[in-house]
Amino acid sequence: MASSEDEIYSIMFTSLKHPVRRKILRMLSNKPMTFMEMVENLGVSTSHLTYHLENLGELVSKLDDGNYKLSTFGLATVSAMNSVEEAPKAEPKRRWKLALKWQAVIAGLLIAVVVLAGMSTFALVTLNHVSSDQQTLAAQNKQLLSWGMGEEKVAVFLHLVGHIDLEKYQIKLLDDTMNWRQDLGAAEEEVRYQLTNSSSNLVVYFRFRDGNFSRYDLTQVESAPIFTMSQPNDVLQNAKNTLDRYGVFSNQSYIANMSSLLSTVNYLNSTTVTQGNIKLQIEVSGSTDTLSWMYTDSGIDFQTKGLSMVFQNNVLVSMIDGYFLFTIGNTNLSIRQNDAVNIAKNYAASYTTTIQGQQISGLKATDVISAQMVPHTRGGNSVQLIPYWFIELKLDRVYAGGDNAIGIGIYADTGQVADVNMLSTSTVT
């Protein structure tokens, strides 16, 4: 426990000021997550995530199964966040409702005008519609609080790729932030909207990097989306159609190759297929179907340079595209898996750290939990992916806070140790 109530409040308010920590709190408010799941969802390095988790203090706790969850104080912090976000603005109070006909999707995108005057200005968006009623609606809702260029792309993505019928919803901007990702050398915009009507309540999240679509998440708060047309009952056909529509939306040449690879799959089951330098992995688990395309070369799968789609009950709930941004630094596997495990064990034996005020050193690894190849960027301003081993080792004892394992990241081309994290994992007994 924190030494005082003031200390807890300090952690809460410090966390609310940092966008990454707000994201961690929001993610964990939905469900407990593992350390690596958070790394993947946040798109940060393991060392960055460790730093943020340490600063979240007692807002986050670790379970015996290795998952992280919100503590009582963490839940209170999320509640405070929601209260601030949902609080009505004194003046002006704006809610906007967007109507968009299929025939006007491309025209609306071309004539959208965004004037960016600074981090606290309004972006003027004018959408041209066919009927006078639509023109009136556009005029009423022409001002959106925005720091970036993403709002017109959001509308087109939802309508064209997601087939969500925007005319049936009231749409409210929840938040829109712009950050400079020093590690990627890219401008990053994140935006959330709430879509509501009498029978459906949705929250959509978008991420854009250097103006390109990067991520979409759909939260079905109440009921499923209202679509512009009937969706295929077959998830595989729905995925094929969605990928083709995304190709039109993104105009990225690699989508055609991904679509060609998907066309070789005749029925949906957990499988892996490869065509040239693109690998497709399909995972079917209950009502959740995940399709992941990734660049592959010399037996190395570069997962981050890829595209993934997740369907739940045949509804697209997530799409991530990092293929356009990341490049391949090298495919040099000087350090093989066994070598990486030995390096990790030796490093653990010489590692010194402090846990809850107690200095520990000379960690003894008794077993290898996992040894994964997860290509990673190498420091600084870089989008080049380097072969990288992430080794999880079981330790001979449980340390303060429940840590009973260590995760060590090692570049496979040099053997350099890049990241070290104490872990608690369900695979350790």
VEXZAZA-932675 format. One record per residue (C-alpha): z, y, x; residue number from 1. Coordinates in nm, 2 decimals, always signed. Example, Ala and Ser with C-alpha at 12.3 -4.5 7.8 and 13.67 -1.06 7.14 Angstrom:
% VEXZAZA-932675
+--------+--------+--------+-----+
!     up !  north !   east !   n !
+--------+--------+--------+-----+
!  +0.78 !  -0.45 !  +1.23 !   1 !
!  +0.71 !  -0.11 !  +1.37 !   2 !
+--------+--------+--------+-----+
This chain:
% VEXZAZA-932675
+--------+--------+--------+-----+
!     up !  north !   east !   n !
+--------+--------+--------+-----+
!  +0.00 !  +0.00 !  +0.00 !   1 !
!  -0.06 !  +0.36 !  +0.11 !   2 !
!  +0.25 !  +0.53 !  +0.23 !   3 !
!  +0.24 !  +0.79 !  -0.04 !   4 !
!  +0.07 !  +0.90 !  -0.36 !   5 !
!  -0.08 !  +1.20 !  -0.18 !   6 !
!  -0.25 !  +0.96 !  +0.07 !   7 !
!  -0.41 !  +0.76 !  -0.21 !   8 !
!  -0.54 !  +1.08 !  -0.38 !   9 !
!  -0.68 !  +1.20 !  -0.05 !  10 !
!  -0.87 !  +0.88 !  -0.01 !  11 !
!  -1.00 !  +0.90 !  -0.37 !  12 !
!  -1.13 !  +1.25 !  -0.33 !  13 !
!  -1.27 !  +1.20 !  +0.02 !  14 !
!  -1.46 !  +0.90 !  -0.12 !  15 !
!  -1.60 !  +1.09 !  -0.41 !  16 !
!  -1.76 !  +1.35 !  -0.17 !  17 !
!  -1.96 !  +1.09 !  +0.02 !  18 !
!  -2.28 !  +0.95 !  -0.15 !  19 !
!  -2.27 !  +0.61 !  +0.02 !  20 !
!  -1.90 !  +0.55 !  -0.07 !  21 !
!  -1.98 !  +0.65 !  -0.43 !  22 !
!  -2.26 !  +0.39 !  -0.43 !  23 !
!  -2.02 !  +0.12 !  -0.30 !  24 !
!  -1.77 !  +0.21 !  -0.57 !  25 !
!  -2.04 !  +0.19 !  -0.84 !  26 !
!  -2.17 !  -0.14 !  -0.71 !  27 !
!  -1.83 !  -0.30 !  -0.70 !  28 !
!  -1.75 !  -0.16 !  -1.05 !  29 !
!  -2.02 !  -0.40 !  -1.18 !  30 !
!  -1.92 !  -0.71 !  -0.99 !  31 !
!  -1.75 !  -0.83 !  -0.67 !  32 !
!  -2.00 !  -0.85 !  -0.38 !  33 !
!  -2.01 !  -1.01 !  -0.03 !  34 !
!  -2.03 !  -0.80 !  +0.28 !  35 !
!  -2.40 !  -0.89 !  +0.34 !  36 !
!  -2.49 !  -0.83 !  -0.03 !  37 !
!  -2.37 !  -0.48 !  +0.01 !  38 !
!  -2.56 !  -0.43 !  +0.34 !  39 !
!  -2.88 !  -0.54 !  +0.16 !  40 !
!  -2.83 !  -0.33 !  -0.15 !  41 !
!  -2.73 !  -0.02 !  +0.04 !  42 !
!  -2.99 !  -0.05 !  +0.32 !  43 !
!  -2.74 !  +0.04 !  +0.59 !  44 !
!  -2.64 !  -0.14 !  +0.91 !  45 !
!  -2.34 !  -0.37 !  +0.91 !  46 !
!  -2.15 !  -0.12 !  +1.14 !  47 !
!  -2.21 !  +0.16 !  +0.89 !  48 !
!  -2.09 !  -0.05 !  +0.60 !  49 !
!  -1.77 !  -0.14 !  +0.80 !  50 !
!  -1.71 !  +0.23 !  +0.87 !  51 !
!  -1.74 !  +0.32 !  +0.50 !  52 !
!  -1.53 !  +0.02 !  +0.38 !  53 !
!  -1.25 !  +0.13 !  +0.62 !  54 !
!  -1.26 !  +0.48 !  +0.49 !  55 !
!  -1.24 !  +0.36 !  +0.13 !  56 !
!  -0.90 !  +0.22 !  +0.23 !  57 !
!  -0.70 !  +0.08 !  -0.07 !  58 !
!  -0.97 !  +0.16 !  -0.32 !  59 !
!  -1.14 !  -0.17 !  -0.22 !  60 !
!  -0.98 !  -0.51 !  -0.16 !  61 !
!  -1.11 !  -0.84 !  -0.03 !  62 !
!  -1.07 !  -1.16 !  -0.24 !  63 !
!  -0.99 !  -1.50 !  -0.09 !  64 !
!  -1.36 !  -1.61 !  -0.16 !  65 !
!  -1.49 !  -1.34 !  +0.08 !  66 !
!  -1.60 !  -1.10 !  -0.20 !  67 !
!  -1.50 !  -0.73 !  -0.21 !  68 !
!  -1.38 !  -0.58 !  -0.53 !  69 !
!  -1.23 !  -0.26 !  -0.66 !  70 !
!  -0.85 !  -0.23 !  -0.66 !  71 !
!  -0.67 !  -0.06 !  -0.94 !  72 !
!  -0.71 !  +0.27 !  -0.75 !  73 !
!  -1.08 !  +0.20 !  -0.70 !  74 !
!  -1.12 !  +0.15 !  -1.07 !  75 !
!  -0.94 !  +0.47 !  -1.14 !  76 !
!  -1.17 !  +0.65 !  -0.89 !  77 !
!  -1.48 !  +0.51 !  -1.07 !  78 !
!  -1.33 !  +0.63 !  -1.40 !  79 !
!  -1.29 !  +0.98 !  -1.25 !  80 !
!  -1.65 !  +0.97 !  -1.13 !  81 !
!  -1.78 !  +0.88 !  -1.48 !  82 !
!  -1.57 !  +1.15 !  -1.64 !  83 !
!  -1.72 !  +1.41 !  -1.41 !  84 !
!  -2.07 !  +1.29 !  -1.46 !  85 !
!  -2.04 !  +1.26 !  -1.84 !  86 !
!  -1.85 !  +1.59 !  -1.88 !  87 !
!  -2.06 !  +1.84 !  -2.09 !  88 !
!  -2.18 !  +2.14 !  -1.89 !  89 !
!  -2.05 !  +2.47 !  -2.02 !  90 !
!  -2.38 !  +2.66 !  -1.98 !  91 !
!  -2.66 !  +2.57 !  -2.02 !  92 !
!  -2.63 !  +2.23 !  -2.19 !  93 !
!  -2.96 !  +2.05 !  -2.15 !  94 !
!  -3.07 !  +1.71 !  -2.27 !  95 !
!  -3.43 !  +1.62 !  -2.24 !  96 !
!  -3.65 !  +1.38 !  -2.42 !  97 !
!  -3.97 !  +1.27 !  -2.27 !  98 !
!  -4.27 !  +1.14 !  -2.47 !  99 !
!  -4.56 !  +0.99 !  -2.29 ! 100 !
!  -4.88 !  +0.82 !  -2.44 ! 101 !
!  -5.05 !  +0.55 !  -2.25 ! 102 !
!  -5.37 !  +0.75 !  -2.25 ! 103 !
!  -5.20 !  +1.04 !  -2.08 ! 104 !
!  -5.02 !  +0.86 !  -1.80 ! 105 !
!  -5.27 !  +0.94 !  -1.53 ! 106 !
!  -5.34 !  +1.29 !  -1.66 ! 107 !
!  -4.97 !  +1.36 !  -1.69 ! 108 !
!  -4.91 !  +1.26 !  -1.33 ! 109 !
!  -5.20 !  +1.47 !  -1.20 ! 110 !
!  -5.10 !  +1.79 !  -1.38 ! 111 !
!  -4.72 !  +1.76 !  -1.31 ! 112 !
!  -4.62 !  +2.07 !  -1.12 ! 113 !
!  -4.30 !  +2.06 !  -0.92 ! 114 !
!  -4.16 !  +2.37 !  -0.76 ! 115 !
!  -3.89 !  +2.30 !  -0.50 ! 116 !
!  -3.70 !  +2.61 !  -0.41 ! 117 !
!  -3.40 !  +2.46 !  -0.24 ! 118 !
!  -3.11 !  +2.22 !  -0.27 ! 119 !
!  -2.97 !  +2.40 !  -0.58 ! 120 !
!  -3.29 !  +2.50 !  -0.76 ! 121 !
!  -3.47 !  +2.38 !  -1.07 ! 122 !
!  -3.80 !  +2.19 !  -1.06 ! 123 !
!  -4.04 !  +2.29 !  -1.33 ! 124 !
!  -4.23 !  +1.99 !  -1.46 ! 125 !
!  -4.51 !  +2.05 !  -1.71 ! 126 !
!  -4.66 !  +1.74 !  -1.87 ! 127 !
!  -4.98 !  +1.77 !  -2.07 ! 128 !
!  -4.99 !  +1.58 !  -2.40 ! 129 !
!  -5.25 !  +1.53 !  -2.66 ! 130 !
!  -5.07 !  +1.64 !  -2.98 ! 131 !
!  -4.91 !  +1.98 !  -3.05 ! 132 !
!  -4.58 !  +1.80 !  -3.12 ! 133 !
!  -4.59 !  +1.65 !  -2.77 ! 134 !
!  -4.66 !  +1.99 !  -2.62 ! 135 !
!  -4.36 !  +2.13 !  -2.80 ! 136 !
!  -4.14 !  +1.86 !  -2.67 ! 137 !
!  -4.26 !  +1.91 !  -2.32 ! 138 !
!  -4.19 !  +2.28 !  -2.34 ! 139 !
!  -3.84 !  +2.22 !  -2.47 ! 140 !
!  -3.77 !  +1.98 !  -2.18 ! 141 !
!  -3.97 !  +2.14 !  -1.90 ! 142 !
!  -3.67 !  +2.22 !  -1.67 ! 143 !
!  -3.51 !  +1.93 !  -1.48 ! 144 !
!  -3.23 !  +1.97 !  -1.23 ! 145 !
!  -3.39 !  +1.81 !  -0.92 ! 146 !
!  -3.38 !  +1.84 !  -0.54 ! 147 !
!  -3.69 !  +1.64 !  -0.49 ! 148 !
!  -4.03 !  +1.52 !  -0.61 ! 149 !
!  -3.94 !  +1.20 !  -0.80 ! 150 !
!  -3.91 !  +1.28 !  -1.16 ! 151 !
!  -4.28 !  +1.26 !  -1.26 ! 152 !
!  -4.30 !  +0.93 !  -1.07 ! 153 !
!  -4.00 !  +0.80 !  -1.26 ! 154 !
!  -4.17 !  +0.86 !  -1.59 ! 155 !
!  -4.50 !  +0.70 !  -1.49 ! 156 !
!  -4.32 !  +0.40 !  -1.33 ! 157 !
!  -4.11 !  +0.33 !  -1.64 ! 158 !
!  -4.41 !  +0.36 !  -1.87 ! 159 !
!  -4.68 !  +0.20 !  -1.65 ! 160 !
!  -4.49 !  -0.06 !  -1.45 ! 161 !
!  -4.19 !  -0.13 !  -1.67 ! 162 !
!  -4.38 !  -0.09 !  -2.01 ! 163 !
!  -4.07 !  +0.09 !  -2.14 ! 164 !
!  -4.15 !  +0.30 !  -2.45 ! 165 !
!  -4.01 !  +0.64 !  -2.35 ! 166 !
!  -4.10 !  +0.79 !  -2.69 ! 167 !
!  -3.82 !  +0.58 !  -2.84 ! 168 !
!  -3.55 !  +0.72 !  -2.61 ! 169 !
!  -3.35 !  +1.03 !  -2.54 ! 170 !
!  -3.35 !  +1.07 !  -2.16 ! 171 !
!  -3.07 !  +1.24 !  -1.97 ! 172 !
!  -3.06 !  +1.31 !  -1.60 ! 173 !
!  -2.73 !  +1.18 !  -1.46 ! 174 !
!  -2.77 !  +1.27 !  -1.09 ! 175 !
!  -3.04 !  +1.35 !  -0.83 ! 176 !
!  -2.96 !  +1.37 !  -0.46 ! 177 !
!  -3.17 !  +1.42 !  -0.15 ! 178 !
!  -3.05 !  +1.30 !  +0.19 ! 179 !
!  -3.20 !  +1.29 !  +0.53 ! 180 !
!  -3.18 !  +0.93 !  +0.67 ! 181 !
!  -3.13 !  +0.99 !  +1.04 ! 182 !
!  -3.15 !  +0.62 !  +1.11 ! 183 !
!  -3.49 !  +0.59 !  +0.94 ! 184 !
!  -3.62 !  +0.93 !  +1.01 ! 185 !
!  -3.71 !  +0.97 !  +0.64 ! 186 !
!  -3.62 !  +1.19 !  +0.35 ! 187 !
!  -3.44 !  +0.99 !  +0.08 ! 188 !
!  -3.41 !  +1.09 !  -0.28 ! 189 !
!  -3.20 !  +0.90 !  -0.53 ! 190 !
!  -3.20 !  +0.97 !  -0.90 ! 191 !
!  -3.04 !  +0.81 !  -1.21 ! 192 !
!  -3.13 !  +0.86 !  -1.58 ! 193 !
!  -2.98 !  +0.74 !  -1.90 ! 194 !
!  -3.21 !  +0.63 !  -2.18 ! 195 !
!  -3.05 !  +0.60 !  -2.52 ! 196 !
!  -3.14 !  +0.55 !  -2.88 ! 197 !
!  -2.96 !  +0.39 !  -3.18 ! 198 !
!  -3.01 !  +0.03 !  -3.07 ! 199 !
!  -3.06 !  +0.05 !  -2.69 ! 200 !
!  -2.88 !  +0.21 !  -2.40 ! 201 !
!  -3.02 !  +0.19 !  -2.05 ! 202 !
!  -2.94 !  +0.34 !  -1.71 ! 203 !
!  -3.22 !  +0.35 !  -1.45 ! 204 !
!  -3.18 !  +0.41 !  -1.08 ! 205 !
!  -3.47 !  +0.51 !  -0.85 ! 206 !
!  -3.49 !  +0.56 !  -0.47 ! 207 !
!  -3.78 !  +0.73 !  -0.30 ! 208 !
!  -3.83 !  +0.75 !  +0.08 ! 209 !
!  -4.07 !  +1.01 !  +0.21 ! 210 !
!  -4.20 !  +1.05 !  -0.14 ! 211 !
!  -4.28 !  +0.68 !  -0.18 ! 212 !
!  -4.12 !  +0.45 !  -0.43 ! 213 !
!  -3.85 !  +0.24 !  -0.26 ! 214 !
!  -3.62 !  +0.09 !  -0.53 ! 215 !
!  -3.57 !  +0.05 !  -0.90 ! 216 !
!  -3.26 !  -0.09 !  -1.08 ! 217 !
!  -3.22 !  -0.12 !  -1.46 ! 218 !
!  -2.88 !  -0.16 !  -1.62 ! 219 !
!  -2.89 !  -0.28 !  -1.98 ! 220 !
!  -2.57 !  -0.11 !  -2.11 ! 221 !
!  -2.65 !  -0.21 !  -2.46 ! 222 !
!  -2.94 !  -0.44 !  -2.57 ! 223 !
!  -3.27 !  -0.49 !  -2.40 ! 224 !
!  -3.54 !  -0.22 !  -2.34 ! 225 !
!  -3.78 !  -0.12 !  -2.61 ! 226 !
!  -4.13 !  -0.19 !  -2.47 ! 227 !
!  -4.46 !  -0.03 !  -2.54 ! 228 !
!  -4.61 !  -0.37 !  -2.61 ! 229 !
!  -4.51 !  -0.74 !  -2.64 ! 230 !
!  -4.42 !  -0.89 !  -2.30 ! 231 !
!  -4.54 !  -1.24 !  -2.20 ! 232 !
!  -4.30 !  -1.51 !  -2.28 ! 233 !
!  -4.37 !  -1.67 !  -1.94 ! 234 !
!  -4.18 !  -1.51 !  -1.66 ! 235 !
!  -4.44 !  -1.60 !  -1.40 ! 236 !
!  -4.72 !  -1.43 !  -1.60 ! 237 !
!  -4.49 !  -1.13 !  -1.66 ! 238 !
!  -4.43 !  -1.11 !  -1.28 ! 239 !
!  -4.81 !  -1.13 !  -1.21 ! 240 !
!  -4.88 !  -0.85 !  -1.46 ! 241 !
!  -4.60 !  -0.64 !  -1.33 ! 242 !
!  -4.71 !  -0.67 !  -0.97 ! 243 !
!  -5.07 !  -0.57 !  -1.07 ! 244 !
!  -4.94 !  -0.27 !  -1.25 ! 245 !
!  -4.73 !  -0.17 !  -0.95 ! 246 !
!  -5.04 !  -0.19 !  -0.74 ! 247 !
!  -5.20 !  +0.07 !  -0.96 ! 248 !
!  -4.89 !  +0.28 !  -0.95 ! 249 !
!  -4.83 !  +0.26 !  -0.57 ! 250 !
!  -5.19 !  +0.25 !  -0.45 ! 251 !
!  -5.06 !  +0.04 !  -0.16 ! 252 !
!  -5.32 !  -0.19 !  -0.01 ! 253 !
!  -5.08 !  -0.47 !  +0.07 ! 254 !
!  -5.01 !  -0.53 !  -0.30 ! 255 !
!  -5.35 !  -0.70 !  -0.34 ! 256 !
!  -5.25 !  -0.96 !  -0.08 ! 257 !
!  -4.92 !  -1.02 !  -0.25 ! 258 !
!  -5.10 !  -1.06 !  -0.58 ! 259 !
!  -5.34 !  -1.30 !  -0.43 ! 260 !
!  -5.05 !  -1.51 !  -0.29 ! 261 !
!  -4.87 !  -1.51 !  -0.63 ! 262 !
!  -5.19 !  -1.63 !  -0.80 ! 263 !
!  -5.16 !  -1.96 !  -0.61 ! 264 !
!  -4.83 !  -2.04 !  -0.79 ! 265 !
!  -4.90 !  -2.23 !  -1.12 ! 266 !
!  -4.55 !  -2.26 !  -1.26 ! 267 !
!  -4.22 !  -2.09 !  -1.19 ! 268 !
!  -3.98 !  -2.29 !  -0.97 ! 269 !
!  -3.78 !  -2.24 !  -0.65 ! 270 !
!  -4.05 !  -2.26 !  -0.39 ! 271 !
!  -4.19 !  -2.10 !  -0.07 ! 272 !
!  -4.56 !  -2.03 !  -0.01 ! 273 !
!  -4.73 !  -1.85 !  +0.28 ! 274 !
!  -5.08 !  -1.69 !  +0.31 ! 275 !
!  -5.16 !  -1.52 !  +0.64 ! 276 !
!  -4.87 !  -1.29 !  +0.74 ! 277 !
!  -4.72 !  -1.28 !  +0.39 ! 278 !
!  -4.45 !  -1.53 !  +0.27 ! 279 !
!  -4.34 !  -1.56 !  -0.09 ! 280 !
!  -4.00 !  -1.70 !  -0.17 ! 281 !
!  -3.92 !  -1.77 !  -0.54 ! 282 !
!  -3.56 !  -1.85 !  -0.65 ! 283 !
!  -3.49 !  -1.96 !  -1.00 ! 284 !
!  -3.12 !  -1.96 !  -1.10 ! 285 !
!  -3.03 !  -1.98 !  -1.47 ! 286 !
!  -3.17 !  -1.67 !  -1.65 ! 287 !
!  -3.24 !  -1.49 !  -1.31 ! 288 !
!  -3.57 !  -1.52 !  -1.13 ! 289 !
!  -3.62 !  -1.36 !  -0.80 ! 290 !
!  -3.96 !  -1.32 !  -0.62 ! 291 !
!  -3.96 !  -1.19 !  -0.26 ! 292 !
!  -4.26 !  -1.12 !  -0.05 ! 293 !
!  -4.21 !  -1.05 !  +0.32 ! 294 !
!  -4.40 !  -1.01 !  +0.64 ! 295 !
!  -4.39 !  -1.32 !  +0.86 ! 296 !
!  -4.51 !  -1.36 !  +1.22 ! 297 !
!  -4.44 !  -1.62 !  +1.49 ! 298 !
!  -4.20 !  -1.80 !  +1.27 ! 299 !
!  -3.99 !  -1.49 !  +1.21 ! 300 !
!  -3.94 !  -1.36 !  +0.85 ! 301 !
!  -3.91 !  -0.98 !  +0.84 ! 302 !
!  -3.73 !  -0.96 !  +0.51 ! 303 !
!  -3.68 !  -0.58 !  +0.52 ! 304 !
!  -4.06 !  -0.53 !  +0.55 ! 305 !
!  -4.11 !  -0.68 !  +0.20 ! 306 !
!  -4.12 !  -0.64 !  -0.17 ! 307 !
!  -3.89 !  -0.81 !  -0.42 ! 308 !
!  -3.87 !  -0.83 !  -0.80 ! 309 !
!  -3.58 !  -0.96 !  -1.00 ! 310 !
!  -3.62 !  -1.07 !  -1.37 ! 311 !
!  -3.32 !  -1.14 !  -1.59 ! 312 !
!  -3.41 !  -1.30 !  -1.93 ! 313 !
!  -3.77 !  -1.21 !  -1.85 ! 314 !
!  -3.68 !  -0.83 !  -1.81 ! 315 !
!  -3.76 !  -0.66 !  -1.48 ! 316 !
!  -3.41 !  -0.54 !  -1.37 ! 317 !
!  -3.48 !  -0.47 !  -1.00 ! 318 !
!  -3.77 !  -0.39 !  -0.76 ! 319 !
!  -3.74 !  -0.30 !  -0.39 ! 320 !
!  -4.03 !  -0.21 !  -0.17 ! 321 !
!  -3.98 !  -0.16 !  +0.20 ! 322 !
!  -4.31 !  -0.29 !  +0.32 ! 323 !
!  -4.47 !  +0.06 !  +0.35 ! 324 !
!  -4.18 !  +0.20 !  +0.56 ! 325 !
!  -4.09 !  -0.06 !  +0.82 ! 326 !
!  -4.30 !  -0.18 !  +1.12 ! 327 !
!  -4.27 !  -0.47 !  +1.35 ! 328 !
!  -4.11 !  -0.38 !  +1.69 ! 329 !
!  -4.17 !  -0.72 !  +1.85 ! 330 !
!  -4.15 !  -1.09 !  +1.78 ! 331 !
!  -3.98 !  -1.18 !  +2.11 ! 332 !
!  -3.73 !  -1.47 !  +2.06 ! 333 !
!  -3.59 !  -1.48 !  +2.41 ! 334 !
!  -3.25 !  -1.57 !  +2.25 ! 335 !
!  -3.28 !  -1.89 !  +2.04 ! 336 !
!  -3.02 !  -1.98 !  +1.77 ! 337 !
!  -2.80 !  -2.20 !  +2.00 ! 338 !
!  -2.81 !  -1.92 !  +2.27 ! 339 !
!  -2.70 !  -1.67 !  +2.01 ! 340 !
!  -2.41 !  -1.89 !  +1.89 ! 341 !
!  -2.29 !  -1.92 !  +2.25 ! 342 !
!  -2.31 !  -1.55 !  +2.31 ! 343 !
!  -2.12 !  -1.49 !  +1.99 ! 344 !
!  -1.84 !  -1.73 !  +2.08 ! 345 !
!  -1.81 !  -1.58 !  +2.43 ! 346 !
!  -1.80 !  -1.23 !  +2.28 ! 347 !
!  -1.53 !  -1.32 !  +2.03 ! 348 !
!  -1.32 !  -1.46 !  +2.31 ! 349 !
!  -1.33 !  -1.13 !  +2.49 ! 350 !
!  -1.32 !  -0.91 !  +2.18 ! 351 !
!  -1.02 !  -0.67 !  +2.12 ! 352 !
!  -0.96 !  -0.49 !  +1.80 ! 353 !
!  -0.67 !  -0.36 !  +1.59 ! 354 !
!  -0.59 !  -0.50 !  +1.24 ! 355 !
!  -0.33 !  -0.31 !  +1.03 ! 356 !
!  -0.18 !  -0.16 !  +1.35 ! 357 !
!  -0.16 !  -0.48 !  +1.54 ! 358 !
!  -0.39 !  -0.53 !  +1.85 ! 359 !
!  -0.55 !  -0.87 !  +1.87 ! 360 !
!  -0.78 !  -1.02 !  +2.14 ! 361 !
!  -0.91 !  -1.35 !  +2.26 ! 362 !
!  -1.04 !  -1.47 !  +1.92 ! 363 !
!  -1.10 !  -1.85 !  +1.92 ! 364 !
!  -1.40 !  -1.97 !  +1.72 ! 365 !
!  -1.36 !  -2.32 !  +1.58 ! 366 !
!  -1.68 !  -2.36 !  +1.38 ! 367 !
!  -2.02 !  -2.19 !  +1.30 ! 368 !
!  -2.03 !  -2.08 !  +0.94 ! 369 !
!  -2.39 !  -1.95 !  +0.95 ! 370 !
!  -2.66 !  -1.83 !  +1.20 ! 371 !
!  -2.92 !  -1.62 !  +1.02 ! 372 !
!  -3.23 !  -1.45 !  +1.15 ! 373 !
!  -3.23 !  -1.10 !  +0.99 ! 374 !
!  -3.45 !  -0.86 !  +1.18 ! 375 !
!  -3.29 !  -0.52 !  +1.22 ! 376 !
!  -3.38 !  -0.18 !  +1.35 ! 377 !
!  -3.24 !  -0.09 !  +1.69 ! 378 !
!  -3.04 !  +0.24 !  +1.68 ! 379 !
!  -3.15 !  +0.60 !  +1.66 ! 380 !
!  -3.44 !  +0.72 !  +1.45 ! 381 !
!  -3.64 !  +0.40 !  +1.40 ! 382 !
!  -3.81 !  +0.19 !  +1.14 ! 383 !
!  -3.92 !  -0.08 !  +1.39 ! 384 !
!  -3.77 !  -0.42 !  +1.31 ! 385 !
!  -3.65 !  -0.63 !  +1.60 ! 386 !
!  -3.56 !  -1.01 !  +1.58 ! 387 !
!  -3.18 !  -1.01 !  +1.52 ! 388 !
!  -2.93 !  -1.29 !  +1.48 ! 389 !
!  -2.62 !  -1.26 !  +1.26 ! 390 !
!  -2.37 !  -1.52 !  +1.35 ! 391 !
!  -2.06 !  -1.59 !  +1.14 ! 392 !
!  -1.78 !  -1.79 !  +1.32 ! 393 !
!  -1.48 !  -1.95 !  +1.17 ! 394 !
!  -1.16 !  -1.85 !  +1.35 ! 395 !
!  -0.86 !  -2.07 !  +1.43 ! 396 !
!  -0.62 !  -1.86 !  +1.23 ! 397 !
!  -0.59 !  -1.61 !  +0.94 ! 398 !
!  -0.52 !  -1.25 !  +1.06 ! 399 !
!  -0.35 !  -0.97 !  +0.87 ! 400 !
!  -0.55 !  -0.87 !  +0.57 ! 401 !
!  -0.69 !  -1.22 !  +0.52 ! 402 !
!  -0.96 !  -1.20 !  +0.79 ! 403 !
!  -1.03 !  -1.56 !  +0.91 ! 404 !
!  -1.39 !  -1.52 !  +1.05 ! 405 !
!  -1.60 !  -1.28 !  +1.26 ! 406 !
!  -1.96 !  -1.17 !  +1.22 ! 407 !
!  -2.15 !  -1.08 !  +1.53 ! 408 !
!  -2.50 !  -0.93 !  +1.54 ! 409 !
!  -2.72 !  -1.00 !  +1.84 ! 410 !
!  -3.07 !  -0.88 !  +1.92 ! 411 !
!  -3.29 !  -1.19 !  +1.99 ! 412 !
!  -3.51 !  -1.02 !  +2.24 ! 413 !
!  -3.23 !  -0.90 !  +2.48 ! 414 !
!  -2.91 !  -1.08 !  +2.38 ! 415 !
!  -2.74 !  -0.75 !  +2.33 ! 416 !
!  -2.45 !  -0.76 !  +2.09 ! 417 !
!  -2.50 !  -0.48 !  +1.83 ! 418 !
!  -2.24 !  -0.52 !  +1.56 ! 419 !
!  -1.90 !  -0.69 !  +1.52 ! 420 !
!  -1.71 !  -0.73 !  +1.20 ! 421 !
!  -1.39 !  -0.92 !  +1.11 ! 422 !
!  -1.46 !  -1.11 !  +0.78 ! 423 !
!  -1.29 !  -1.31 !  +0.51 ! 424 !
!  -1.52 !  -1.58 !  +0.38 ! 425 !
!  -1.50 !  -1.84 !  +0.11 ! 426 !
!  -1.65 !  -2.11 !  +0.34 ! 427 !
!  -1.35 !  -2.10 !  +0.56 ! 428 !
!  -1.06 !  -2.32 !  +0.45 ! 429 !
+--------+--------+--------+-----+
